[in-house]
Amino acid sequence: APVFAEARYSARLPENNAEGALVLRVRAWDADWGQNARVRYRLREGRLRGAPLSSYVSVEAETG
């Protein structure tokens, strides 16, 4: 299973953060070889103030 660099991640954002600004970087790795060692990231969908979380933030699948 992938191992994350931190047990828990959190970030504080300024109000009216610029679109496309980096919010948080997550790091994980897998001890397997080749394709089995590949780690991909995704945001677990939820809602914030009635809107999908993905309308506020996005995750770069390859880099976290």
Helices and strands as residue ranges (DSSP letters): E 3-4, E 28-29, G 34-37, E 47-48, E 51-52, G 53-55
